[in-house]
Amino acid sequence: MRKAMIVSISMPPRLIEGILPILEREAAGEGDLLQLPESCLGDYPVIEMGGEEMSRVSRIAKKYGKYIAFPVFRSSDRAKRLNTSVLFGRDGEIIGTYDKVYPYWGEFDLDPPATPGDDAPVFETDFGKIGFAICFDANYPEVWKRLSLGGAELVLWSSAYSAGTSLQAHALNHNYTIISSTWIPDCVVYDINGKELFYGRGEDVMVRRTEVDLDRCIFHENFNEDKLSLLLAEQPRRVEVEKRMRDEQWIIIRSAQEGVSAREVCAAAGMEELRAYKLRSRSSIDAMREI
């Protein structure tokens, strides 16, 4: 009910004629969302939202009923160049865009230069809430915090380079899954507790299919242990403890029954997820510190 197959397609930039056959081939296979790397068409052309490139990708999304994340340089009413991830829905319509908040040095030397984005929106899909970050954003916690505050459960990171443990830190701090797609070409997947679930590297084009379960949830032991014990006693076999992280005092819980949402069951039991607990603690303790 909250599971999805994410298809990360990693490769160096190429013309749209080189992108479309790969995209169509992978869209015809198993998957819910296809993710391409940063500025997958290269520095040029800077395309328009209503341009032919967008239309051709839209047709593939609609034909196969897949979400597609299409990162390109594009123009808009407010800027001549934006480094953007464009999200197409299963119907081929554009759901929304993320404009890279922290362009790399060289992007300001392009003609026209890149204009930084000013927000990190989160988008609703039929399997959960997703957000985007791009390349140099990996170095700036503000972007990742905005995604967390927006409720992101999955972050798709497209890039020219790998970033490695830079991404791991964000998954660990904000408890969302991160999946990358790069020029290298390689792909890394980090879990909600910061654990590396996969790393692989290819030669020219690398495709990685990853099933994500966005109903899995993570809690601190604080104020939740008694509620969890009661829940497991009163509603056995509905949810189960997937993992206890003793040092962190964290608990990962998943559904144990088809059609049952672990998140909904735990919320109904009065349990507070880790991200919400940390935010509430920060606010309350700052008040007690008189900040």
C-alpha positions as CSV (number, residue, x, y, z in Angstrom):
1,M,0.0,0.0,0.0
2,R,3.0,2.3,0.5
3,K,5.6,0.4,-1.5
4,A,7.1,1.6,-4.8
5,M,9.8,0.6,-7.2
6,I,12.3,3.4,-7.9
7,V,14.3,3.1,-11.1
8,S,17.6,5.0,-10.9
9,I,19.1,5.6,-14.3
10,S,22.7,6.8,-14.0
11,M,24.8,8.0,-17.0
12,P,26.7,10.9,-18.4
13,P,24.7,13.6,-20.1
14,R,23.6,13.1,-23.7
15,L,21.2,14.5,-26.3
16,I,17.4,13.9,-26.0
17,E,17.7,11.3,-28.8
18,G,20.1,9.4,-26.6
19,I,17.9,9.7,-23.5
20,L,14.5,8.7,-24.9
21,P,15.3,5.1,-26.0
22,I,16.8,4.3,-22.6
23,L,13.9,6.0,-20.8
24,E,11.3,4.1,-22.9
25,R,13.1,0.8,-22.4
26,E,13.1,1.2,-18.6
27,A,9.6,2.6,-18.5
28,A,8.4,-0.6,-20.2
29,G,9.8,-2.6,-17.3
30,E,9.0,-2.9,-13.6
31,G,8.9,0.4,-11.7
32,D,6.8,3.3,-10.4
33,L,9.2,6.2,-10.8
34,L,12.1,6.7,-13.1
35,Q,14.9,9.0,-12.0
36,L,17.5,10.5,-14.3
37,P,20.8,12.3,-13.3
38,E,21.4,16.0,-13.0
39,S,21.1,18.1,-16.2
40,C,20.8,14.9,-18.2
41,L,20.9,16.8,-21.5
42,G,24.1,18.7,-20.6
43,D,24.6,22.4,-20.3
44,Y,22.7,23.1,-23.5
45,P,20.0,23.5,-24.6
46,V,18.2,25.4,-21.9
47,I,14.7,24.1,-22.6
48,E,11.3,25.6,-22.1
49,M,8.7,24.0,-19.9
50,G,6.4,23.7,-23.0
51,G,9.2,22.6,-25.3
52,E,9.5,19.5,-27.4
53,E,11.8,17.7,-24.9
54,M,9.2,18.0,-22.2
55,S,6.5,16.8,-24.4
56,R,8.4,13.7,-25.5
57,V,9.2,12.7,-21.9
58,S,5.5,13.4,-20.9
59,R,4.3,11.0,-23.6
60,I,6.5,8.2,-22.1
61,A,5.2,8.9,-18.6
62,K,1.6,8.7,-19.8
63,K,2.2,5.7,-22.1
64,Y,3.5,3.5,-19.3
65,G,1.8,5.1,-16.3
66,K,5.1,6.0,-14.6
67,Y,6.3,9.0,-12.6
68,I,9.5,10.4,-14.2
69,A,12.0,12.8,-12.6
70,F,13.6,14.7,-15.5
71,P,16.5,17.0,-14.4
72,V,17.4,19.6,-16.9
73,F,18.5,23.2,-17.4
74,R,15.3,25.1,-18.1
75,S,14.1,28.7,-18.5
76,S,11.1,30.3,-16.8
77,D,9.5,33.7,-16.5
78,R,11.8,34.6,-13.6
79,A,15.1,33.2,-14.8
80,K,16.9,32.4,-18.1
81,R,18.5,29.3,-16.6
82,L,17.5,27.1,-13.7
83,N,19.0,23.7,-12.8
84,T,15.7,21.9,-12.3
85,S,14.2,18.5,-11.5
86,V,10.9,18.2,-13.3
87,L,8.4,15.7,-11.9
88,F,5.9,14.1,-14.3
89,G,2.9,12.2,-13.0
90,R,1.6,8.9,-14.3
91,D,-0.8,10.8,-16.5
92,G,2.1,12.7,-18.2
93,E,1.2,16.0,-16.5
94,I,3.9,18.0,-14.7
95,I,3.3,17.7,-10.9
96,G,6.0,20.2,-10.0
97,T,9.6,21.4,-10.1
98,Y,12.6,21.7,-7.8
99,D,15.2,24.4,-8.7
100,K,18.6,23.7,-7.4
101,V,19.2,26.0,-4.4
102,Y,23.0,25.8,-4.5
103,P,24.4,25.8,-8.0
104,Y,28.0,24.8,-8.4
105,W,30.7,27.5,-9.1
106,G,30.8,26.7,-12.9
107,E,27.1,27.1,-13.3
108,F,27.4,30.8,-12.7
109,D,29.9,31.0,-15.6
110,L,27.4,29.5,-18.1
111,D,25.7,31.7,-20.7
112,P,23.1,32.5,-19.4
113,P,24.3,31.9,-15.8
114,A,22.2,29.7,-13.5
115,T,19.8,31.4,-11.1
116,P,19.5,29.7,-7.6
117,G,16.2,28.3,-6.5
118,D,14.7,29.5,-3.3
119,D,12.6,26.6,-2.0
120,A,12.6,22.8,-1.5
121,P,9.1,21.6,-2.1
122,V,7.7,18.2,-1.3
123,F,5.3,16.4,-3.7
124,E,2.5,14.0,-3.1
125,T,2.5,10.8,-5.1
126,D,0.3,7.7,-4.8
127,F,2.9,6.0,-2.7
128,G,4.2,8.8,-0.5
129,K,5.8,12.2,-0.2
130,I,8.9,12.8,-2.3
131,G,11.4,15.7,-2.6
132,F,14.5,16.5,-4.6
133,A,18.0,17.8,-4.1
134,I,20.7,18.3,-6.8
135,C,24.5,17.8,-6.7
136,F,26.1,20.6,-4.8
137,D,23.0,20.8,-2.5
138,A,24.6,17.8,-0.7
139,N,26.9,20.2,1.2
140,Y,24.2,22.4,2.6
141,P,22.0,21.1,5.5
142,E,19.3,23.9,4.9
143,V,18.0,22.2,1.8
144,W,17.6,18.8,3.6
145,K,16.0,20.3,6.6
146,R,13.4,22.1,4.4
147,L,12.6,18.7,2.9
148,S,12.2,17.2,6.3
149,L,9.9,20.0,7.5
150,G,7.9,19.5,4.4
151,G,7.3,15.9,5.3
152,A,9.5,14.2,2.7
153,E,9.7,10.4,3.0
154,L,11.9,9.8,0.0
155,V,14.5,12.2,-1.5
156,L,15.8,11.7,-5.0
157,W,19.3,13.2,-5.5
158,S,20.5,13.7,-9.0
159,S,24.2,14.7,-9.5
160,A,27.3,14.9,-11.5
161,Y,29.3,13.2,-8.7
162,S,28.7,10.5,-6.0
163,A,28.8,12.4,-2.7
164,G,29.0,9.2,-0.7
165,T,28.6,9.7,3.1
166,S,27.5,13.3,2.6
167,L,24.1,11.8,1.7
168,Q,24.3,9.3,4.5
169,A,24.4,12.1,7.1
170,H,21.2,13.6,5.7
171,A,19.3,10.3,5.8
172,L,20.5,9.7,9.4
173,N,19.5,13.2,10.6
174,H,16.1,13.4,8.9
175,N,15.0,9.7,8.6
176,Y,14.0,9.6,5.0
177,T,15.2,7.3,2.3
178,I,17.7,8.8,-0.3
179,I,18.3,7.4,-3.7
180,S,20.9,8.8,-6.1
181,S,21.4,9.0,-9.9
182,T,24.7,10.4,-11.2
183,W,26.9,10.9,-14.2
184,I,29.6,8.6,-12.8
185,P,27.5,6.4,-13.4
186,D,26.6,5.1,-9.9
187,C,23.8,4.8,-7.5
188,V,23.6,4.7,-3.7
189,V,20.6,4.0,-1.5
190,Y,20.4,5.1,2.2
191,D,17.7,3.9,4.6
192,I,15.8,5.9,7.1
193,N,18.3,5.1,9.8
194,G,21.3,6.2,7.6
195,K,22.3,2.6,6.7
196,E,23.7,2.1,3.2
197,L,21.4,-0.4,1.5
198,F,23.1,-0.5,-1.9
199,Y,26.0,0.9,-3.8
200,G,26.8,0.0,-7.4
201,R,28.8,1.5,-10.3
202,G,28.5,0.9,-14.0
203,E,30.4,1.7,-17.2
204,D,28.1,3.8,-19.4
205,V,24.5,3.4,-18.3
206,M,23.7,1.9,-14.9
207,V,20.1,1.0,-14.0
208,R,19.1,0.2,-10.4
209,R,15.7,-0.9,-9.3
210,T,15.0,-0.3,-5.5
211,E,11.8,-1.2,-3.7
212,V,11.0,1.3,-1.0
213,D,8.4,0.9,1.8
214,L,7.4,4.4,2.9
215,D,5.1,3.0,5.6
216,R,8.1,1.9,7.7
217,C,8.5,4.3,10.6
218,I,11.2,5.1,13.2
219,F,10.7,6.1,16.8
220,H,12.8,7.1,19.8
221,E,12.4,4.9,22.9
222,N,11.6,7.9,24.9
223,F,7.9,8.1,25.8
224,N,7.1,5.3,23.3
225,E,8.2,2.1,25.0
226,D,5.1,1.6,27.1
227,K,2.8,2.5,24.2
228,L,4.6,0.0,21.9
229,S,4.4,-2.8,24.5
230,L,0.7,-2.2,24.9
231,L,0.2,-2.1,21.2
232,L,2.0,-5.3,20.6
233,A,0.0,-7.0,23.4
234,E,-3.4,-5.8,22.3
235,Q,-2.9,-6.0,18.5
236,P,-0.5,-8.8,17.9
237,R,0.6,-9.5,14.3
238,R,-0.6,-6.1,13.0
239,V,2.8,-4.4,13.3
240,E,6.2,-5.7,14.2
241,V,9.6,-4.4,15.4
242,E,12.0,-4.6,12.4
243,K,15.0,-3.4,14.3
244,R,16.1,-2.0,17.7
245,M,19.1,0.3,17.6
246,R,20.3,0.1,21.2
247,D,23.0,2.8,21.0
248,E,20.7,5.4,19.4
249,Q,17.6,4.1,21.4
250,W,15.7,4.0,18.1
251,I,13.1,1.5,17.0
252,I,12.1,0.8,13.4
253,I,8.5,-0.6,13.0
254,R,6.9,-2.1,9.9
255,S,3.5,-3.6,9.0
256,A,3.1,-7.3,9.7
257,Q,-0.2,-7.7,7.9
258,E,-1.3,-7.0,4.4
259,G,-3.4,-3.8,4.2
260,V,-2.4,-2.6,7.6
261,S,-0.4,0.7,7.8
262,A,2.2,0.7,10.5
263,R,2.2,4.5,10.6
264,E,-1.5,4.6,11.2
265,V,-1.5,1.9,13.8
266,C,1.3,3.5,15.7
267,A,-0.2,7.0,15.5
268,A,-3.5,5.6,16.8
269,A,-1.6,4.1,19.8
270,G,-0.3,7.6,20.6
271,M,3.3,7.0,19.4
272,E,5.3,9.9,18.1
273,E,7.7,9.4,15.2
274,L,11.4,10.4,15.7
275,R,11.3,13.4,13.4
276,A,8.3,14.9,15.2
277,Y,9.8,14.0,18.6
278,K,13.0,15.9,17.8
279,L,11.2,18.9,16.5
280,R,8.9,19.0,19.6
281,S,11.9,18.5,21.9
282,R,13.8,21.3,20.2
283,S,10.9,23.8,20.6
284,S,10.1,22.8,24.1
285,I,13.7,22.8,25.3
286,D,14.5,26.1,23.6
287,A,11.5,27.6,25.5
288,M,12.9,26.3,28.8
289,R,16.3,27.7,27.9
290,E,14.5,31.0,27.2
291,I,15.8,31.2,23.7
